[in-house]
Structure formats: structure tokens, C-alpha cells
């Protein structure tokens, strides 16, 4: 049994390593146990300062070749907080959620204790332990293996922690458990998801428990801030964020945005063009004083909105015109997509289905931090139908600069910008241009015959700030892939 515990500890270390590498520990505790400590317990004290929002511990020890075993647990100043024995190489806990075996809850300042158990240390041998402790480190549920590349995900999903429902084993309609949504996302072939239940983070506990099993998925903490004037997803933080827009806790949107920023989160306005009313209360975005400079992303394509307009990304409830209007005002806001699924279905006939649409990001690695950084940078396109492999890459070159989707090119008046578009899976489709700069571009062969094609064309800058988007459309004109723009600026 102990051998299996060590295997589990190794697997836990892999999941834990992303958080452990993020920053140097705030505390490091070391010590040595000998044969005299066989089958005894040791409590190692450490101080937790006031204001800590998360405690993360990484633990290792020597002597395994001599069958030494050190088990691990934790006490806070008032109560026992958990025991993982020898099955985990690290754990984390916050007020909202914790690693399985440990209890979420308040993190009081004072003297905490690591509880070490020694079920086996041979006579004449020793085991040296090291515990690294981080305070208030950002939540990181998982990190799947993968270097630089394109990663596909769904950034808008609901479970039984808000209004997600599905059928039970006996056919009753019940709050849908988190694992059903992850099961569907994995079956869709996604690389990352964010479960964004309404004004809730309680789903983060089950997500942390399931992360080791769904190790093909990066699980990004999320919630849908749901107000009377609009909805917005927040990605990253798991701590409290006020949502009562218009009330004393959050009289203006800026109060909410300040909290998101302080927590290191990324905010995205959801389905901004949906109608608001009794059928969908507060669904459309109507916050009059929105500081768009603080908005990182916008849900240009929403699966629920698509379901209302025959599965199309464009129409009366599309978020694309709302997003484009912000671009024309000079804001750089990343377009993303989300299914807004509420029942873990994969069936397109029961839209919105998980992964439809899919947000596809060009990230430095397959991790929460890299995916969110790519979204902030605009290195993103939206696969409207949620295919597994369609790809579009748009790059621009001018005056020795190179840029991809979401980047800025400095292009004074008269500058020629060379644009290259690579498409995979687009046979029979055609490229289309959008944006103020589109009228200054010359794309002579937009139709694609093969499944792997590249087009190169030029545009001549007029010296004005603007943007250019290159999308993929079907022969019927229906939008297939929506890209983020290349931004043109006359100066630095």
C-alpha cells in the first residue's frame, strides 16, 4: 500500500509543480527524523501573517531507498485542517476551496503546525524533510504537459453549482455534477475549460479534486459575475469579488474591476447583445459607464446566442458588432467564445453544446498562466462550430516588425504591411476582411481549394489608427473562424 502512496505522491508533485515554480517560497522548514522517531508524530510550527488568502505547501523528504516514510497533515491555531498521509507531495487551501484531504475555510493569523507522522524509519537511518510554504499564491488547479502551440477550450460553462442541470441515473432532472462537464470537455478534445457558475466559486473544490483525473485538461478557475446590467466572466481568482452592481458593495463597475485587478484576474464581458428582460434577466450589457480600457476580453460568440439564430455566429443577438464598435472606438479587447452550456451535452442538436464555439489560443505552454496571457494579448481565434482541428494563423510584417493576431504594428502613412494567412481545414471556404484597414488591402485570391493553404497580400497604411481582421467563411457566407485583429498605429 505504501508503494502506491508514493506513486500518488509523484503524480501530485507533477500537478503541484506549476504552482511551486511560480515564485520562491515565503517559508522553508527543514528537519531530520531518525530511527528514534519511528511511529511517532512531530508538529512543526510556522507563523501565518494576517491577510493571507491561500496557503500552499510543497513537501519532500529523503531516505525512501531505506523505506523511510513521512506522512503529512496540517493544523491551524483552532482546528485540524487535514491529513494526506503519504499520498500527496503538496496541498493548497483557501477560504473557498482546498486540495482533497484538506478543509477550506478562514485562514487565521497565528501559529500553524505541519503534522508529520513517521510510520516507518529504520534503526540507524534518517530522513531529512523539506517543506516549502507559499502565502497568497494565485490559484492553479492544474497544468497539463505541452509547450508552445495552439490550444482549444471553452470559457463559459455551468454546472449544478448554479443553474446547470442534467438527468440523473433514474432520469430525474438534477443539478449537474462538475465531473459531467469535464467528461464532455475531454470527449470534445478540448485542452482547457473554465467552469463559470453564476456568482459562485464553490465549483472550484470539485474541480481541484477532479484535476488529477482529467489531466488532459487545464482547469481555469472562473465565475460569471451576474448583475442586473450585464454578465461578465472572471478567470483566475477564487476569492470573494462583489457582484452586487448598483448596491452599496459595488456602486459602480469600477469597484468590481478594481477587485478583479487586485486578485490578478481577467474579465470578459459575456453575450453583450442578448436582449435583457424576463426571459433573460440582465443578459445584455447595459452598464453606461463601462471603462473599456480595463476590459480584457469580450464574448463575441456565445453558444446560447447562436442557438437563438439558427446556429449562426452573426445575427440579431451576435456580440460581434458590439465588440467591433469598441474596436472602432480605439480599444484593444480580445474576442473570445464560450458555449454557455448548462447541461454537459455534446449534441449540437441540443445547443449550446460543450465546446461550441471553441476559443483557440496561441500560448507559450499548456498552463493557466500562459493561456490567460495569450487571451490578454489577443492571440486568439474563435472556431464557431467547435471543430477539433481547424486553424487560422494571421501574421503581419512592416518596417522590420512582425506581429500576430492581437499585436500592434507601427505603420506610418504609406507603409506597406505584408499580411500572411495560413489556414488548415478550410477547403471550399474563403477568406474575408473586416476593419477600417480592410479597404486598403488587396486580397486577390480569397477562395481556398485545399485543406492547407496560405495566402499573402499587402495593405498600404493611411497613417491612421485602425485594425484588420481576416476571417474564414463558408461558400454560403456563414462565419466559420473569427480572428482577432492586427492593430495598426501611426507611431510608437
N, C-alpha and C positions, 0 to 999 in steps of 0.2 A: 504493500500500500504506500509506503513512504517513497518508493521509486516513482510511482505515478504522481505523487505530490510534487516531486522535483520537476517532472515534465511539465506539469501545470504551471509551476513557478517560472519555468523558462518561457512558456508561451505568454504568461502575464508580463514578463520582462520585455518581450517584443512589443506588446501593446503599450507598455508604460514608457518605453524608451523615447517616444516623441515628446512627451511632457518633460522627461528628465533632461533632455538635451536643450530644452528651450532657454534655460538660464542657470547660472550657478546656484547651488542650494543656499538657503538662508542659514541653515544649521547643518553640521555634520557630527553625528555621535558615533564614537567607536569604542570598542572594548574587546576583551578576550574572555572566553569561557573555557574552563579546563575540566578534566575528569571529575574534579570535586563538585562541579555544578550539574552532574548527571541527574536527570529527573528532578530538577528544581526550577523555580521561577525567579526571574530578575525583573525589576521595574526600573527603567531608566528615565529619569525626569528631564523635561525640557520646558522652556518658557514660551508661551504663545502670547504675543503682544495684543493689545486692544486693536480692534478694527480689522482683524484677519477675516477674510471671506472664504478661504479654502485652505486646507492642509493636505499636502501631498507628500507621501513618504516612499522612498526607494530603499530597499533593504537587500543586503547580500552578506555572505559570510564564507570563510574558508573552512577547510577540513572535511569537505564532503568525501574525499578519497578515503578517509578513515571512518566513514559512515557518520560523521557528526551531523546533527540535525538541530536547527534552532527554529522554533515556531514564533509567530508574531501576533501581537494584539495591541490594543490601544485603550487607554483610559483618559477621560478629561477630568477637570477638577471635581465634577459632581458624580459622574457615572461611567460605566463601562461602555465603550463605543464600538467594540468589535473584535473578532478573533478570526484570523485567516489561517492560523496554524502554519503549515509548510507549503500551502498551495498557491501563494501569491508572492511575487517579488516586489510588490509595491501596491499602494492603495491611495485613494483620494477621498475626501469628504468635504461637503459644504453644507450650508443650511438647506439647500434644495435637493441634493442627491449625493450618493456615495457609491463606492465600489461594493459589489455584493460581499457580504460578511460584515460590513460596517454600517453604522447608523448615520443617516443625515440628521441635521439639526443645528441649533445655535453653536457657535464656536467661542465659548467664553475665554476671556483672557485669564492667564494664570499658569499654574504648573500642570502640564500634561505628562503622561508616562507611556513610553513604549513598554509593552509587556512581552518579555522574552521567555519562552519555555524551552527547556533542553531535554527532550525525550531520550536523546542518546548522545553521549560524548564518552568515548572510551578512556579508560585509565591511561595516563601517560601521554594523552594527546590534548590538543587545544583547538579552538575555533575562534577566529577573530571576526567580529561583525562590524559592518559599517551601515549606518542609517543616514540617508540624506533627506533633509526636510525642506520643503518649499512652502512659503506662505503666500496666499492670494494669487497663485498662478492661474492663468486662464484655463477654463475647462477644455479638455481634449479627450473626447470619447474614444477615438480610435485613429489609427494610421495604418493604411494598407500599403503593401510594398508597391513601389512604382516611381520611376524617375520622370524627367521632363516628358510631357506629352499632352494629348487631348483626353479629357475625362468627362464622362457623361453623367448627369444627375437630375434629380427632381427636387426643387427647392420649396415646394408647397404641398404638404401632406397633413392629413388629420387622422387622429385615432380616437379611441374611447376616452382619452383624457380631455377631449372637448366634445365635438358633435360627430365623430366618426362612428359608424355603425356597420355591422355585418351580421351574417347568420350564424347562430350557434350550431353545435353538433346536432341538436334536435330541431333546428330550423327556426328558432326564435330570433327576432331582431334584437341584438345586444350591442353594448359599447364594444367597438372593435379593438382587440388587444394589439399592442405595438408590434408584436412579432409577425402578425399577418401582413402589415405594411412592409416590413423589411423583407419578408419572404417574397412578396410580389416584386419589390425593387430588385432583389437579387435575381429573380427569374427573368426580369426585363433586361438584365445585363448591365444595370447601372453601376457606376463607380462610387457615387456619393448621394446622400439624401439628407434632407433636413425635415424633421417632423415638427410642424409649426402649429401646434394646438392653440386655440384662442385664449390669449391672456394666461397661459399656463406653462409651467416648466416641469410639472410633475412627471411628464413623459421621459425626462432625462434619466431618472432612476432605472426604469426598464431598459432604456437604450444602453446605458452603461453595462447592465447585466448581459444584454444580448450582443454587445460589441465583439466579444471573443468568438462567438459562434458565427456571426455574419462578418467574418474577417476579410471578405471581398469588398466590403462597403466602408467608405469613410462616413461616419455619422456626425453631422454637424449640429450642435445644439441650436434650437430655434424656437420661436413662438410667433404667433400672429397678434400683434398689438391691434385690438379690435375696438374702435371708437365709434361714436355717433357720426363722425365726419369723414371716416375712411379707415381702411385697414392697411397695416404695414408689417412685413416680416422683419424680425431682428434675428440675425445669425451670430452665434458665438457665445454670448454671455448666458449664464444660467441663474444669476442672482436677480433680485427684485428690480423691476422697472415699472414705473407708474404708467397706467394706460387710461386713466380717467380724464381724458382730454376735456377741457372746459370746466372741470371741477377744481377745488382748492389744491389738490395734489399736483395737478398738471394744467394750470390755467391756459397755457399756450403750448403749441407743439414744440417750441424751443426747449421747454423744460424736459420733455421726453427725450429729445435729441441729445441734450447735454448728458443725460444719464446713459444713453447708448454709447456716446463717445467716451465717457469716463470708464465704461466697462470694456472698451475695446471692441464694441460690436459693429456690425454692418447692417444698415437699414435699407429696406426696399419697399417702395410703395406698391401695394397689390391692386390688381384689376381696377385701375383708376377710372375707367369709363363705364363700369357697370352702373345700372340705374340704382338709386337708393330709394327705399320705400318699404312697405310692409312685406313685400316678397323677398327683399334682400336689404336688411336694415343697415345703413351706414356703409354699404359696399362700395359706392362710388367715392372718389376723392374730392372733397369739397372744403378742405382746410384753406381758408383765404390767405393766411399769412405764411404759407409754407416757405421756409428758407431752403430753396432747392440746392444751394451750394453745399448743404450738409447732407443731402440725399445721395447715397452712393449708387443705388440701382432702382430700377422700376420694372414691374412685371408687365412687359409689353404684350406677352401672350399668356393667357390664362386658360387652363383646360375647361373650367366651368363656363367661361365666356364663349369659348369655341363651341361648346355643346349647344349654346343658345342660337348659334348662327350656322348650323349645319356642318360643324367640324372645321370651319374655316378660321384662319388667324385674323382675317380682315373683315370688317363689317361694322354694324352699329355699336357693338359692345367691345370692340377691339381697343386695346390700350396703346396701339402703335401711334395713332395720331396725337394722343395726349403726350406721349414720350417725344415725338418729333417736334411738337410745339415747344417743349422745354429745350431741345437741342437748338432750335431756331432762336431762342432767347439767349443762347450762348453758354448754357450749362452742359457739362460733360457728365452724363448719367448713363450708367450701363444698363442696357436692355437685357432682361433675363426672362425665363419662362418658368411656369410651375403648373402642375396638373390641378391642384386644389382638390385632390382626391379625398373622398370621405368614406370609402368602403373597401379599400385594398384590392379593388378589381383590376385585372389586366385586360378585360374585354373592351375593345374600342366601341362596341355597340352599347356599352353601359357607361359612356363618357360622363365625367372625366376619369380616364384610366391612369393608373400609376405610370409615370414616365412619358405622358403625352400632354404637353410638349416636353422635350428634354432640353435642359441647359447644358451646353457643351463648352468647357473652359480649357484654355491652353495654360497649364500650370507647371511650375518648376518641379513638383513632385505630387504624389497622390497623398495629400495630407490636408487637414482642415485649414491650417495657416496658408498653405500655398494656393488652395482653391479660393479662399476668400480674397487673397491678394490678387489673384487673376481676375476676379469679379470686379474688385475696386479699379483695376487697370483697364477694364473693358475688353480683355482678351477672351471674348465670349461670342458664340453664335447660338441661335435657337433652332433646334430641329423640331419643326412643327408637329410632325406625325410620330416623333419618337422612334426613329429608326435606330438600329444598332450600329450603323457604320457610315452613314453619310457624313461627308466632310467638306468644309469650305475654308480656305485659307486666303486671306486678303493681306497683301503687303504693299507698301509704298516706298519709293526712293526718290530723294531730291536733295541736291546740294550736299552729297555725301552722307545724308541721313537715311536711316532705314526704320520703318515703323510697321507694326501690325495693327489689327483691329483694336480700337480704343486709344491708340497712341496719337501724338501730335507731330505734324511735320511743319517746320518753318518754311514757308513758301511765299516770298515777296512777289509782287506783280511781275508777270512774265515768266515765272519759274515753271519749267516742265516737270511734272510729277509722273514718274513711271509706276503704274499700278499693275501688280501681278495677282491673278486669281487662280487658285488651284482647287478643283472640285473632284470629289470622288463619289460615285454613286449617283451621278446626275444625268445619265444617258436619256436623251429625249427631252430634257429640260432646257431652260435658257436663263442667262444672266440678265438682271435688270439693275438699273442705277437709281439711286434716290439721294436727295440732299441738294443744298444750294450749289455745290460744286459739280453736280451731275451734268449741268448744261454746258460745262466747259471741258467735258471728257468726250473722247472718241472711241467708242466700242463698236468695232465693225463686224465682229463675228460672235454674237451673243449665244447662238444655238450650240448645244453640246451633243455630239453624236455618241461619244464613248463614255465609259464609266470612270475614266481617269483622264481628265483634261485640264489644260492650263491655258489661260488667255492673258495676254499682256496688252495694255493700252496706255495712252497718255492723256493727261489733262493739263491745261495751262492755267496757272493761278491768276486770278484777277486782283490779288493783293488784299482781299477781304477775308475776315474770319469765316469759316464755313466747314462743311462736313460732307463726306462722300460715303455712301453705303452701297455695297454690291450684294444683292440677294439672288437666290435661286428660285425660279418659278416653274411650274409645270406648263405643259403645252396649252392648258386651259387658262393660264394666268394665275392659278392658285399658288399662294406663297408656300414654298417648301422649306427653305432655310432663310432665316433672317439674321443678318450680321450686325455687329456694332460698327460705327463709322471709323474711318480715318479722319482726323481733325486737321484742318489747315489753318495756320496762323501766319500773319504777315511778318511778325517779329518774334523775338525770343519770349 
